[in-house]
Amino acid sequence: MDVYLPIANLAVNGLVIVLLGALTGLLSGLFGVGGGFLTTPLLIFYGVPPTVAAASAASQVTGASVSGAFAHARRGGIDYQIGGVMVVGGVVGTGIGAVLFNLLSALGQIDVAINILYVVVLGSVGIIMAREAVPQVFSGRLARFGKPPSKRRHHPLVASLPLRWRFYRSGLYISPLAPLLLGVAVGVLTMLMGIGGGFLLVPAMLFILGMSAQVVVGTSLFQILFVTMATTMMHALTTRAVDVVLAALLLVGSVSGAQVGTRFASNARPEVLRLVLAGLVLAVAARMAVGLTFRPDEIFTVVPL
Amino acid sequence: MIVPGRILLRFLTGLSILSVAAAAREPILVPEISQHEVVVRQGFTGADLLLYGAILEPDGTRVGTGRAYDIVVVLKGPLEAITLREKRKKLGMWVNAESTSFRSAPAFYALASSRPVSQIVDAKTAAIYELGLEWLQLSPIGAIDPQQQDQFATGLVEKRVASGLYRQDESAVTISEGVLYQARIALPSSVTTGNYTAETFAIDDGRVVASATSEVEVVKRGFERAVELFSIQQAFWYGLAAVALSVFMGWSAGRLFASR
């Protein structure tokens, strides 16, 4: 089934894109991440221009997080207070991201910068996840030892920030600057990399902010939902690279894939899931690292003058 | 976009052809294209253009046996000003290093000929008429040394050949009975919209003895054009529509699956 993408200016096989969306949707259902970190590189690999890939993947992540966010909202799993602060930070972050995007384009290093970001962000997050998941998976299988779950506490740096607010649902008394800055960071990455940032946000909220686990996933989905919406708007206004046809195809796949993934997730051991996710994240990082250090896919790049 | 030197050269050669034609007149070249308009809309996967026509002796008779004109067909897309960047390894990483700008890189270039171009014309004639990928007049901007320029030009050609935007097929023209010629040129789905020119050259004994130009327009139509216009003219509402679409699809899928 050939579909012509009006903004990307090329014909693609619609089924391939729907399947690609389904694959990332499956991941989002399984792991509670948006799957943007996989969509964007796969689209680029398929031949979609990088900017269009990043811009359209953002709207796919929106679609993937909507139903999850609603489900968590019904269960009371969203801390709107801290989520709101993070969304404000995230919107500011997408603005900063857009400025950085233009700056790096002018310098002629945008593709290199995105590549480095992928390797650094995915590489470090993947290693952290793997280091955490490996002992859990194997200790469960051998004997049930290993360190007891550490007491929830926010990072000392967070405690040193001025101005404290009480966040009741998260059970926190911290400075709103901490979630704000976290939101800004994720917003920048969303704009530049076309990712939702869920795989980054969840551990950060747990281990840096020290939020209570019941509201972490819901609040992160809430933040991702609004930040990817802002990203889509920002791309529509600045890079003009949002391809609705591409986004619609990805959405068809991902929203159905997400539902399947959710079924699977309830039957699987969470630590195994985390290990698989860590492997995937590291694989994408490794693939990007090859292009950066060993041999790039393209020596020459063309940009309009 | 227009290089005065090139025009002048063409003009001069044109004059020389005219003066020759006074003695032995031009052969008659009647070119045609299967379609003068390529419409890009849903389901467009590229187009196959058939460039065909007839070649006759100046007096209107068939080309005699034992001698034949060579036919070269060039289809060229709109000229674009581009910057080309080259990656170099620095500190163990491939980063964009050198760059150069070209004022007139064709978005599409396809050459079809009946024999290898190097056997039909000499280098000078090939350069004048831009017959072949190595003779593209890219008009580099700024002073950089010729060797580096060549390297960039080769890089651009290789890149575009790989994506199907540039090609040179030196056996694509078939001439039947010495009269009818035809060549098939494929446009990939990623073609740029705009005006394309198809030039047909009849070449005899290394000289271009007749040439004719016709136009092909590649246009985006219907829904695709509407989407493109919407995204440019009403960027805000376009973005909002994309957001609404994704929220609606995510929400309705959640509803649909939950109710089962």
Interface residues (C-beta under 8 A of the other chain):
Chain A: D2 V3 Y4 P6 I7 N9 L10 A11 S59 Q60 T62 G63 A64 S65 V66 S67 G68 F70 A71 G108 Q109 D111 V112 I116 M229 T232 M233 H235 A236 L237 R240 V242 V244 V245 A247 A248 L251 V252 V255 S256 A258 Q259 G291 L292 T293 R295 P296 E298 I299 F300 T301 V302 V303 P304 L305
Chain B: V40 R41 Q42 G43 F44 T45 G46 E80 A81 I82 T83 L84 R85 E86 K87 G92 M93 W94 V95 N96 S99 S101 R103 F152 G155 L156 E158 K159 P188 S189 S190 T192 K220 F223 E224 R225 V227 E228 S231 I232 A235 F236 Y238 G239 L240 A241 A242 V243 L245 S246 V247 M249 G250 W251 S252 A253 G254 F257
